[in-house]
Amino acid sequence: MAAMVQEAPKVQDARRLPMPSRNPLPLSSAQEAQVRELYHARVRGFCAEEIKQFADCALGRTFTAPFACRAQNRVMNTCMIKHATPAEQDAAREEWFATRLQRQKDREAREERRKEQEKFHREWWGLPQEDREGEKGRDVVRRAERVGGFGVRSEDENQLSKDRHR
C-alpha cells in the first residue's frame, strides 16, 4: 500500500516569532518534553491513515492483533520511521519557538482567570485564604450562625453544648 505524503499539521496563523538562531538553544526538560510532544504529533499527523488502518484491524482483538495485523503494523511503522527524522525534530523545535507568543498569551489568560477567581473567593467568603487558618478564621467560625437548634456554647463556661459532646 502506497503511503500518501501529507502536509504537517498547520498551527494557527497567529503572530509567530522566528527561531532565535539555527544553533539549538538549551531548553529545560519541560520545554524539551513540549518539543517532543509536538514532534510526535507531527509524525502521527503524517501517518494518520496508516495508524487508522492498523487500529481498524486491531479493533476487537487482544493478543492476536500483532499476528493478524502484521502487514498494517509494518506499514504503520515504516511510515513513522520514514517521517521520524532529525529534520522533523528541527521543524517541531522551530514550531515550538514560533508559537511561544501564543503560549504566553494562554498563560496570561489562565493567570488572569485565577486572579478573578481568587478575588471572587475573597469577596464571597470575606477572608483571604491564609487568614482562615489564623485567629480571624476561628473568630468567624465562632460567630457563625448555628444550625440545628442547639444553644451556643458559653465562652466563660467550659461546658459543651448538646451538639459538642458527641
KEKE-3310 file (N, C-alpha, C; in steps of 0.2 Angstrom, whole numbers, plus 5000, padded with zeros to 4 digits):
npx = (5004:5003:5010:5002:5009:5007:5004:5012:5003:4995:4999:4989:4988:4993:5002:5018:5034:5051:5063:5076:5090:5099:5107:5105:5096:5098:5086:5074:5070:5056:5052:5059:5051:5039:5043:5046:5033:5026:5034:5031:5017:5017:5023:5014:5003:5007:5007:4993:4983:4989:4990:4976:4972:4978:4973:4960:4960:4965:4955:4944:4952:4963:4977:4980:4981:4995:4998:4988:4987:4999:5004:4998:5003:5017:5017:5013:5023:5034:5030:5031:5044:5050:5046:5051:5063:5078:5077:5063:5062:5069:5060:5049:5054:5057:5043:5039:5046:5041:5028:5028:5023:5009:5008:5012:5002:4991:4995:4995:4981:4976:4982:4975:4962:4963:4966:4954:4946:4951:4949:4935:4932:4938:4929:4917:4919:4924:4937:4954:4963:4974:4971:4961:4965:4970:4968:4958:4950:4945:4938:4928:4921:4917:4908:4898:4882:4872:4867:4853:4847:4852:4859:4871:4888:4894:4906:4912:4910:4916:4909:4902:4890:4875:4877:4891:4896:4896)
npy = (4994:5011:5024:5039:5055:5068:5084:5093:5095:5111:5126:5138:5154:5164:5178:5175:5171:5171:5158:5159:5157:5147:5138:5125:5130:5128:5120:5118:5103:5102:5110:5103:5092:5097:5100:5088:5082:5089:5085:5071:5072:5078:5068:5058:5064:5064:5051:5047:5040:5027:5023:5023:5013:5002:5002:5000:4987:4980:4982:4975:4964:4955:4948:4943:4953:4958:4947:4945:4957:4960:4965:4978:4984:4984:4993:5004:5006:5008:5020:5029:5028:5033:5046:5051:5060:5068:5081:5083:5084:5096:5104:5103:5109:5122:5126:5126:5136:5146:5147:5152:5165:5163:5154:5161:5171:5162:5158:5170:5173:5162:5165:5177:5173:5165:5175:5182:5172:5171:5183:5184:5173:5179:5190:5183:5175:5183:5183:5182:5167:5163:5169:5162:5151:5156:5167:5175:5168:5158:5166:5170:5158:5155:5166:5162:5157:5146:5130:5119:5121:5120:5127:5140:5138:5144:5156:5159:5148:5132:5121:5110:5112:5104:5098:5097:5087:5075)
npz = (5000:4996:5004:5007:5006:5017:5022:5035:5051:5052:5061:5070:5061:5070:5076:5074:5080:5074:5074:5087:5083:5072:5079:5091:5105:5122:5131:5144:5153:5154:5143:5133:5133:5128:5115:5111:5111:5102:5091:5090:5088:5075:5067:5069:5063:5049:5047:5049:5041:5040:5053:5057:5049:5054:5067:5065:5060:5072:5080:5092:5094:5104:5111:5098:5089:5085:5076:5067:5061:5055:5043:5042:5053:5050:5039:5045:5055:5046:5039:5050:5054:5043:5043:5055:5058:5060:5054:5055:5069:5070:5064:5072:5083:5079:5076:5090:5095:5087:5091:5104:5108:5108:5117:5128:5129:5132:5145:5152:5151:5158:5171:5173:5174:5186:5195:5195:5200:5213:5218:5218:5227:5239:5240:5242:5253:5262:5268:5266:5260:5268:5280:5285:5292:5303:5318:5314:5306:5315:5323:5315:5313:5326:5327:5318:5311:5320:5316:5318:5330:5343:5358:5359:5364:5379:5382:5394:5401:5402:5398:5387:5373:5368:5356:5355:5363:5357)
capx = (5000:5007:5008:5001:5013:5003:5007:5012:4998:4997:4997:4985:4992:4994:5008:5024:5041:5056:5068:5081:5095:5099:5110:5100:5096:5097:5079:5073:5067:5049:5052:5060:5045:5034:5045:5045:5026:5025:5037:5027:5011:5018:5024:5007:4999:5009:5005:4987:4980:4991:4988:4969:4971:4981:4968:4954:4962:4966:4949:4941:4957:4968:4984:4981:4982:5001:4999:4983:4988:5006:5005:4996:5008:5023:5016:5012:5030:5038:5029:5033:5051:5052:5045:5054:5069:5081:5074:5056:5063:5071:5054:5045:5058:5055:5036:5038:5048:5036:5021:5029:5019:5003:5008:5012:4995:4987:4997:4992:4974:4975:4983:4970:4956:4965:4966:4947:4943:4953:4945:4928:4933:4939:4923:4912:4920:4926:4943:4959:4964:4979:4968:4956:4968:4973:4964:4952:4946:4942:4933:4922:4918:4914:4902:4894:4876:4872:4861:4851:4843:4856:4861:4878:4892:4896:4913:4915:4909:4919:4904:4900:4883:4872:4880:4898:4898:4895)
capy = (5000:5017:5029:5046:5060:5073:5090:5093:5099:5118:5129:5144:5159:5169:5181:5170:5173:5167:5154:5164:5155:5140:5133:5123:5133:5123:5121:5115:5097:5103:5113:5098:5087:5100:5100:5080:5081:5092:5081:5065:5074:5079:5062:5054:5068:5062:5043:5046:5035:5020:5022:5021:5006:4997:5002:4996:4979:4978:4983:4969:4959:4956:4946:4941:4959:4958:4942:4946:4964:4961:4969:4985:4986:4985:4999:5010:5008:5010:5027:5033:5028:5037:5053:5052:5061:5074:5087:5084:5086:5103:5108:5104:5114:5129:5127:5127:5143:5151:5148:5154:5171:5161:5150:5166:5174:5157:5158:5176:5172:5157:5169:5182:5169:5163:5181:5184:5168:5172:5189:5182:5169:5183:5194:5179:5172:5189:5182:5178:5160:5162:5171:5157:5146:5160:5169:5178:5162:5155:5171:5170:5151:5156:5170:5159:5156:5139:5126:5113:5122:5119:5133:5142:5137:5150:5157:5159:5141:5127:5116:5109:5112:5097:5095:5097:5081:5069)
capz = (5000:4995:5009:5004:5009:5019:5025:5043:5053:5052:5068:5068:5059:5075:5076:5075:5081:5071:5079:5088:5079:5069:5084:5096:5112:5128:5134:5151:5152:5152:5136:5128:5133:5124:5109:5109:5110:5095:5086:5089:5085:5068:5064:5069:5058:5043:5046:5052:5038:5041:5060:5057:5046:5060:5073:5062:5060:5079:5084:5094:5095:5110:5110:5092:5085:5081:5071:5062:5058:5054:5037:5043:5058:5047:5035:5050:5057:5041:5038:5056:5054:5037:5045:5062:5056:5063:5051:5058:5075:5070:5062:5078:5088:5076:5078:5097:5096:5083:5095:5111:5109:5109:5124:5133:5130:5136:5152:5155:5152:5164:5177:5174:5177:5193:5199:5195:5204:5219:5220:5219:5233:5244:5241:5244:5260:5266:5271:5262:5262:5273:5286:5288:5297:5309:5323:5311:5304:5321:5326:5310:5314:5332:5327:5313:5313:5322:5313:5322:5336:5349:5361:5358:5369:5383:5382:5401:5404:5398:5397:5380:5372:5367:5350:5356:5367:5353)
cpx = (5004:5005:5008:5005:5008:5007:5007:5006:5000:4995:4993:4990:4992:5001:5014:5030:5046:5060:5074:5087:5095:5103:5105:5101:5095:5090:5079:5070:5060:5048:5054:5055:5040:5036:5044:5037:5024:5028:5033:5020:5011:5019:5018:5003:5001:5007:4998:4983:4982:4990:4981:4968:4973:4976:4962:4955:4962:4960:4945:4946:4961:4975:4985:4982:4989:5002:4994:4984:4995:5007:5004:5001:5015:5023:5016:5019:5034:5037:5031:5041:5054:5051:5048:5061:5072:5078:5067:5057:5065:5064:5049:5048:5056:5048:5035:5040:5044:5030:5022:5025:5012:5002:5008:5006:4991:4989:4995:4985:4972:4976:4978:4964:4957:4964:4958:4944:4945:4950:4938:4928:4933:4932:4917:4913:4922:4933:4948:4961:4969:4976:4963:4959:4970:4967:4957:4947:4942:4937:4927:4918:4914:4907:4897:4887:4875:4866:4860:4848:4846:4858:4869:4882:4894:4903:4916:4914:4913:4915:4902:4892:4881:4876:4887:4900:4898:4902)
cpy = (5006:5022:5036:5051:5066:5079:5090:5097:5107:5121:5136:5150:5165:5172:5176:5173:5169:5163:5159:5163:5148:5135:5132:5127:5128:5125:5117:5108:5097:5105:5107:5093:5090:5099:5092:5079:5083:5088:5074:5067:5075:5073:5058:5058:5065:5055:5042:5040:5028:5018:5020:5014:5001:4996:4999:4989:4977:4979:4976:4963:4960:4954:4944:4947:4959:4953:4943:4952:4965:4966:4977:4988:4988:4992:5005:5011:5010:5018:5031:5033:5033:5044:5055:5054:5067:5081:5088:5086:5094:5107:5109:5109:5121:5131:5129:5134:5148:5152:5150:5161:5168:5157:5156:5170:5169:5157:5164:5176:5167:5161:5174:5179:5167:5169:5183:5179:5169:5178:5188:5178:5174:5187:5189:5177:5177:5188:5179:5171:5159:5164:5166:5152:5150:5162:5172:5173:5159:5159:5170:5163:5152:5160:5167:5157:5148:5136:5120:5114:5122:5126:5134:5141:5144:5150:5156:5152:5136:5121:5116:5109:5105:5094:5094:5090:5075:5067)
cpz = (5000:5000:5006:5009:5011:5022:5032:5045:5054:5059:5065:5066:5063:5073:5078:5075:5077:5076:5080:5084:5077:5074:5089:5102:5117:5131:5140:5149:5150:5145:5131:5127:5128:5117:5106:5107:5103:5090:5085:5086:5077:5064:5064:5064:5051:5042:5049:5048:5040:5049:5061:5054:5051:5065:5071:5062:5067:5083:5086:5095:5102:5108:5102:5087:5081:5076:5066:5058:5057:5048:5039:5048:5055:5042:5040:5053:5052:5039:5044:5056:5048:5039:5051:5060:5060:5060:5054:5065:5075:5068:5068:5083:5085:5077:5085:5098:5093:5087:5102:5113:5111:5116:5130:5134:5133:5143:5155:5156:5157:5171:5178:5177:5184:5197:5200:5200:5212:5222:5222:5226:5239:5246:5244:5251:5265:5269:5266:5264:5268:5280:5289:5293:5304:5314:5320:5309:5309:5324:5321:5311:5321:5332:5321:5316:5314:5318:5317:5328:5342:5351:5359:5364:5373:5383:5389:5404:5399:5397:5390:5379:5370:5361:5350:5359:5363:5350)
residu = (MET:ALA:ALA:MET:VAL:GLN:GLU:ALA:PRO:LYS:VAL:GLN:ASP:ALA:ARG:ARG:LEU:PRO:MET:PRO:SER:ARG:ASN:PRO:LEU:PRO:LEU:SER:SER:ALA:GLN:GLU:ALA:GLN:VAL:ARG:GLU:LEU:TYR:HIS:ALA:ARG:VAL:ARG:GLY:PHE:CYS:ALA:GLU:GLU:ILE:LYS:GLN:PHE:ALA:ASP:CYS:ALA:LEU:GLY:ARG:THR:PHE:THR:ALA:PRO:PHE:ALA:CYS:ARG:ALA:GLN:ASN:ARG:VAL:MET:ASN:THR:CYS:MET:ILE:LYS:HIS:ALA:THR:PRO:ALA:GLU:GLN:ASP:ALA:ALA:ARG:GLU:GLU:TRP:PHE:ALA:THR:ARG:LEU:GLN:ARG:GLN:LYS:ASP:ARG:GLU:ALA:ARG:GLU:GLU:ARG:ARG:LYS:GLU:GLN:GLU:LYS:PHE:HIS:ARG:GLU:TRP:TRP:GLY:LEU:PRO:GLN:GLU:ASP:ARG:GLU:GLY:GLU:LYS:GLY:ARG:ASP:VAL:VAL:ARG:ARG:ALA:GLU:ARG:VAL:GLY:GLY:PHE:GLY:VAL:ARG:SER:GLU:ASP:GLU:ASN:GLN:LEU:SER:LYS:ASP:ARG:HIS:ARG)
# end
